Amino acid sequence: MYKKLQSIEKVDVLVIGAGSAGCLAALAAASSKKHRVMLVERYGFPGGTSTQMLDTFYGFFTPGETPKKIVGGLPDAVVNTLDDLGEIFLRPNTYGAGTGVNYNPERLKNVWDNLLLEAGVQLLLHTTLIDVNQKSNGMYECIFWNKSGFWKIEPKRIIDASGDADFCHLSGYKYEVAGELEPAQSMTTTFRMANVDLEAYEKAGGKKALAKIMAATTHPLPRKEGSAHPMNIEKCISTVAVKVAGLRALNVEELTGAEVEGRRQAFVFEKFFRQEVPGYEHSKIIGLSNQIGVRETRRVYGEHRLTKEECMLANIPQDTILLCGAPIEDHRAGNSGEMETIWQYIPQGGVYGVPYGTIVPKDSNTVWVVGRCFSATHDAHASCRSMAQTMAMGHAAGLAAIQSLEKDEAANQLNVQALRESLFQQGSVLEVPDKKAFTGKNDWALNTNQ
Ligand SMILES: Cc1cc2nc3c(=O)[nH]c(=O)nc-3n(C[C@H](O)[C@H](O)[C@H](O)COP(=O)(O)OP(=O)(O)OC[C@H]3O[C@@H](n4cnc5c(N)ncnc54)[C@H](O)[C@@H]3O)c2cc1C
């Protein structure tokens, strides 16, 4: 069918999508130094949501008065590198997803590039998965398109980190589409503003004053809450405020509508800030997210499906590959059409373990699925989607793919205790830590936990 194939490549591990989950999967797979690992990304830079639109890693810490650090290992290496460059600060929060690690997203693009290339990952940017052919014995041919033409890649193992589960969709694995059973989470165009006088803003009452101004304003704001927080660049703020609901991100006409609506809303906010909020009089939008932020689309049915009940039980099962303590954070349109965010916390500041089966599509021998398309119900996903968790999923899948190759184990038959041992050796946190347990170079972690 693809008569003009430009290239046919054979690789050991193919990772599709270079978001936080995919980058970590590729780094973990490459950490064995023995296998050819390829990471393919449709845009011109790695990072996915982490660099397309955000600036804060959540999920490393539990929320509450005494945050515990519950993700470690290779995800720490990313933060340590940013820390060495002076590009992070902590945003201590006792509510929401807890303490965040704020970073400069433009620098993070460069950090992802360097970490991947130093690890020996073959990185292909501007390259989109467009088709999959199933061969015998659980193997696949993946067809990509880029400016050089069509590429056929024949991998031994595949990690779908495309966010939308594009590989699983094209190869016939079963999934739930957000919105089918419960309302899908809304979408958000993030924007950054420069020339904000943050001193004047704080003097005038900061966040509390802003809430009052928002409640009273006649500006047609789509939502009267959300985050407008300082960046690690002077006089600049970054927002998660815009909300677009009721449009499907897997329908390109509706996604186009969502992009247009997201940008429209961003400038409604700009006008409001400039006219009504002290300190913002001379500010302007200097950047919109590369694309509208999509919280959920396809969630693959895996060997295990994480549920809200499991999250709320705060249990850590034997086959845990990562921990999560973040509340369910569900952004949706309320009954009156007004945008709202529903929060449900894990009882008593608890932490739950995410089982290995959540990253293995049902009956899969050679494929894993990580990041925002992993196997979870709508509610459980709304808790377990912060970037520390998506990075930890990638870490686990990268090591699982290598173990599967070296020991000839199918993805759904993998020796999970051996995988946990490898994760532990690389610093992953698999049990709720005691505060003194942190050692090593993670000053940013130590500072929070002392
Ligand atoms: C608006 C918004 C705000 C959020 N706020 C926070 C926050 O403040 N902190 C936090 O920790 N988490 C936050 N989250 C959640 C978190 O950012 C995501 O769940 C997480 O980044 C998902 O990572 P991922 O690697 O699974 O997917 P993505 O980051 O979406 O990466 C998927 C990658 O795959 C690529 N791709 C897609 N299809 C193809 C294809 N066919 N071929 C090749 N490449 C492909 C994409 O371009 C992308 O780079 C937020 C999410 C949204 C949408």
The ligand as a Gaussian input file, in Angstrom:
#p B3LYP/6-31G(d) Opt

LIG

0 1
 C       -4.560000      21.297000      30.654000
 C       -3.840000      20.277000      31.464000
 C       -3.272000      20.667000      32.663000
 C       -2.580000      19.741000      33.418000
 N       -1.918000      20.172000      34.547000
 C       -0.987000      19.351000      35.096000
 C       -0.006000      19.876000      35.992000
 O       -0.003000      21.081000      36.295000
 N        0.914000      19.029000      36.503000
 C        0.918000      17.684000      36.186000
 O        1.781000      16.943000      36.696000
 N        0.028000      17.162000      35.307000
 C       -0.883000      17.968000      34.725000
 N       -1.742000      17.484000      33.767000
 C       -1.728000      16.035000      33.440000
 C       -0.472000      15.626000      32.691000
 O        0.135000      16.721000      32.096000
 C       -0.728000      14.574000      31.623000
 O       -1.565000      13.552000      32.107000
 C        0.591000      13.952000      31.166000
 O        1.480000      14.967000      30.773000
 C        0.366000      12.975000      30.058000
 O        1.614000      12.530000      29.627000
 P        1.713000      11.491000      28.440000
 O        3.165000      11.286000      28.188000
 O        0.858000      10.328000      28.716000
 O        0.999000      12.209000      27.209000
 P        1.426000      13.484000      26.374000
 O        2.203000      14.420000      27.200000
 O        0.172000      13.961000      25.730000
 O        2.421000      12.886000      25.297000
 C        1.987000      12.141000      24.183000
 C        2.968000      12.430000      23.054000
 O        2.662000      11.589000      21.946000
 C        2.724000      12.353000      20.747000
 N        1.861000      11.682000      19.774000
 C        0.513000      11.592000      19.816000
 N        0.071000      10.860000      18.780000
 C        1.155000      10.494000      18.063000
 C        1.340000       9.729000      16.889000
 N        0.295000       9.180000      16.226000
 N        2.584000       9.561000      16.404000
 C        3.660000      10.109000      17.061000
 N        3.545000      10.846000      18.190000
 C        2.310000      11.013000      18.694000
 C        2.233000      13.726000      21.179000
 O        2.637000      14.743000      20.298000
 C        2.865000      13.865000      22.570000
 O        4.145000      14.434000      22.526000
 C       -2.476000      18.378000      32.984000
 C       -3.058000      17.993000      31.774000
 C       -3.726000      18.931000      31.013000
 C       -4.288000      18.519000      29.684000

